[in-house]
Amino acid sequence: MDWGAKMTIKDVAKYCGVSVSTVSRALNGHPDVSEDMRAKVIDAARLLHYVPNRSARDLASNQSDTLGLVVRGSTNPFFDPVMHAIESECNELGYGIVHRYIASDGDEIAAAAEFVQAKRLKGVILLGGRFDYSEEDAKSIGAPFVCCSYSNHFGDLPKEEYSSVSINDIAEAYKATKALIDLGHRRIAILLFSTDDKSISQLRFDGYCQALKDAGIEFDRNLVFETGTLSMSSAYEKVRGAIDSGIQFSAIFSIADTMAVAAMKAIFDTGAKVPDDYSVIGIDGIEMSLYTIPTLATLCQPQESMGREAARILVDVVEGKTKNQHVRLKTTQRPGGSMGPAKKVILAS
């Protein structure tokens, strides 16, 4: 060991004969590290003149233990808990992490490729992105990457060339729609961005259609409320317009909580009530949805687990401990108060 060189957390771990994660936990006061081990790590850090400096580490773009996080759509409230979990896990594993935010319709592949080169990153997590990557896309990044909150469902990129952590969008949309069917609803609308966007909307639309088919409910195109944008205002206008125009339905499956919240506001503004007149269910479990009146029923994604899994997988791939992995997490249904039994049979309009 070159005692004159600047020591890193990996040097301390090697000296103590433990993992980088153990050293990080010891230095950060985690309760799952014994006092003897904590003392051993602290003594080694002093002996090796290792001084943790998180701010400096995060800013040092040329450090070999730095990872990147590209966030597509910085205003998306779903991302906040995921980001915190990614940062926490990376730090515990001994890696700094730097961020780059792009627009919700931005090119995360181009951003990641430039980011990796400019900051000499060991790997990158893409939080939000397209579902149709090619081999050329992967090669352009030039480092291991993890798709967090989505997968490459519509692309031709071989699974062994990237990692992903997400829910099964088709299965979870099926579950949400079936929850309404089980309450007796037959005229169930779906509120979404688009039916053929090769993204989350399309996958969740497929799950919705399959649930209707399995229940023997005829698909009605009039109950597909496409917004064409990601804004809450467009979701509000679409639902308000459907009610005002006399379209008959008793429930709404919204592919996102933000859109579901806007739908509930639209229902209220027409003089109707949730769930007496219309039931609503979403998918995500964002904090905002806890404070609607009534509380939104939704399928909560495990945001913290999603972030930690993405960080763990990336570090393992970077360190050569594992090959690329694909993890599918399950949602937890939060009952809420926005769903109720169908009051009457509504015939197709």
N, C-alpha and C positions, 0 to 999 in steps of 0.2 A: 504494500500500500504506500502511495506517495504522500507522506505526511505534510509535504509543503503545498500540496494542491488543495483547492477549496473542497471541503467535504460536503457530501450530499446526504440526504436521508437514506439513500440506498447503502452508502458506506457505513452509516450507523447500524443499519439492519444487518449487514454482513458481519460487522464486528461483534454484534450481540448474538448472532446466529438465529435471528428471528425474521419475520416478514416485515416488509415496509409498512403494511397496515398496522401491525402491532406497534411499531415505533411511532407512527402517527397518532395512534390512540393513546399511547403512553404520554406523549408530549402534549396532547390536547386534553388530558385529564379524564379520559373515558373510564367509567366505573368497572368495565369488564376486564381491566388490566390490573393484575395483582400489584400490591405495593412493592414487593421485591423486584418484579419486572420493571415497574416504573422507575425505581431507583437505579436499576442496572442501565436502563436506556438513558436516563438523565446523566449518569456518570460518564457513559460512553460519549454522549453528545459533547460534554465538557472536554473530555480528553481529546476528542477529534476536532474541537473548535467548530462544531456544527451549530449554526445559529439559524433557526427557522425564521424565514421572512416571507410570509405569504404574499404580501403586496408586491415585493420585489420579484418573487417567483412568477406571479401572474402577469407582470408587465414584461418579463424577460422573454422576448419572443424567440430567442435563439437557444432556449433551454431544451434539453432532450426529454425532459419529463413534463412537457406541456401538451395538453390536449385542447381541441377546439370544440365550440358549440355554435352551430349556425341555427338561428331561430327564424323560422319563416312565419311572419305575422306577429310582431311584437305586442300587439294589443289583444291577442287571444287570451282570455282569462284562464283557459284550461292549462296553459303552459306554465304558469307561475309555480305551482307546487312541483311540477316535473323538473323545472330548472333548479329549484332549491335542492331537490334530491340528487340530481346529477352533480351539482357542485359539492355537496356534502360527501358523496361517495368517492368522487375523484380525490378530494383532499384527504380523506381517510386512507386512500390507497397510495398516497404519496405523490399525486400528480396535481400540477397547477392546471387551471382551465381558463381560457380566454373566450370571449363571446363576440359574435357578429350577428346583427339583426338585419333582416331584409324584409321587403314588403310581402304581403300575403300572396301576391302573384309574382314574386321574384323568382329568380333562377338559383336555387340552393346548390346545384351542382357547380355552376360557375363560381359562385361565392365561396364554396368549400375548396375548390381547386386553387383559387387565388389565395385564400386564407392559409392553407397548408403550406404553400410555397413561401408566402411572405413571412409567416411566423415559424416556419420549420417545425410544424406540428407532427407529433407521432401518430396522431389519429384524430378523427373528428366525429361528433354526434350531430346528426341532422334532425332537428326537432320540427316536424312538419315538413311535408314535401310531396313531390309527385309520386304516382304509383306505377310509373312506366319507364323505369331506367333500362338503359342498354349497356352492353359491355364497354362501349366507348365512354359512356358517362363515368363508369367506375374507374377506368384507366386514367381519365382526366384528373381525378381527385389525387391520385398518387399516394394514398395512405389508407389504412383500414378505416372503415366508417360503419356507423350503426344508424339505421333508420328508426327513429324513436317516435311512436304514436301512429305509425303507418307501416305498410309493407309494399313490396314491389309486385302487387297482384297482376297488373296489366302489362308489365315489362317482360323482356326476354333475358334479363341478366340472371345468370345461373346463381342458385342459392349459395353455393360455396364461395362466391366472390363478395359477399356483403353480409351484414348481420341486421336483424330487425327485432324490435320489441313493440308489440301492439296487441289490441284485442282482435278477436275474429269479428269483423264488422258485420258480415252476413248473419252469423249466428246470433249476435247480440241484437241486431235489428229484428230478427225473427222472434226473439224472446220478448222484446218490447211490444211488438204487434200482438203476439199471442196473449200477453197480459191483458190487453184490451178485449180481445176476442173472448177470453175466459170470463169477462164481466158481462158478456152478452152483446157487445157491440158488433155490428155488421157493416155499418157505413163508416168506415175508418179512413180518414184522410191522412196523407203523408206530406209533411212540410220539409222541403229540401232545396238544395241549390240547383241541382240538375239530375236528370235520370241517366245521363250518358257522359258524365264528366271524367270518366276513368279515374275516379277518386272515391273518397268516403261516401259521397252522395249516392253514387251508382251502386256501391256494395250494399249500403243500407237499404236502398230501394229494392235490390234483389232479395234481401232478407224479408222485407215487408211483403213482397209479392208471393214469396214461397209460403209464408205464414197464412196468407189469405187462401192460396190454393189448397193447402193441406186442410183448411177448415171448411172447404167447399164454398167459399165466398167468391163471387164473381168480381174480377178486377174492373174498376171503373176509372177511366182516364180523368173524369171530372174531379176526382178526389185526389189528384196529384197536384199539389200546390208548389210549383217551381218558382223560386225567387229570382234566380239569375245573378244574385249577388250574395255576399256574406253578411250583409248588414242586418241589424235588428229591425230597422225601419222598413226594409223590403219585406221581411217576414210579417210584420204588423200589417202592412198594406195588403198583402196577399190574403191573409186570413180575414181581415175586415171586409175586403172585397168579395170573398166567397160567401160570407154570411149575408152581406147586404144584397147580393145577387140571388139569394134564395137557394143556393146549393144545399142539399140535404145531407147532413152527416151528424154523427153523435160523438165522434172522438177524433183526436189528432195524435199521430205519432210524429214527433219532430226529431230530425236526425241530430240535433244539437240543442243543448240546454238554452243557449242564448236565444235561439229562434223560438223555443217553447215559451220562454218568458215573454217575448214579444207577442206570441199568439194569445197568451192569457190576457194580456193588456187589451188586445183587439177584441176579444170576447167580452170583456168587461165594458168596453166603450160602446158596444152595441146594445147594452142593457141585459145581456145574458149572463149566466153564472157558470163558474167552474166549481165542482163537476156536475152540478144539477142539469145543465143544458149541454155542456160539452166536457168530455174528459180529455186530459192532456198528459202525455208521457214523453220524456226526452231521453237522451243518452249523454253522459259526461260526468255529472256530479260536481259541477263547479260551485264555488261558494255562494255566488249570487243566487242560485236556485233554492238555497235554504231559506231565503227571506221573501219569497213570493207569498201571496195570500190567495188561496191556500198554498202550502209548501208544494213545490213541484215534485211529482213522482218521476223518478229517473233511474237509469241504470248507471251507477257510479263506477267510473274507471279507476283502477288502483294507481293513482298518479305517482305516489311516492315509490311504489314498487317498480313502476315503469321507468322512472328516472334512474333508480339505483341499478336495475338490471342492465340498462343501456350502458351505464358507466362501467359496471363490472365486466360486461362482455368485451367492451372496447379495450380495457386494460389487459384482460386475459389474452386477447388476440395480439395486442401490441407486444406483450411480453412472451408470446409464443407458447402460452400454456394451453391454448385451445384453438380450434379452427372456428370459422364463422358460425354463429348460432342464430336460431330464429325462435323467439319465445312468444307464445300467445297467452295473454292473461285474461282472466274472466272478470266480468263486472259483478257488482252487488246491487240488487234491486232495493232502492229506497222507496218505501210505500208512498210517502207524501200524502197530500189530501186532494190532489188534482185529478185523481181517477175515482170513478164510481160506477156502479152498475148502470147498464143501459135502461132508460126509463120506459121506452116504448119502441116498437118496431118502426123503423123509418124505411120507406120504400124508395127505390132509386128514382131520382128526378128525371 
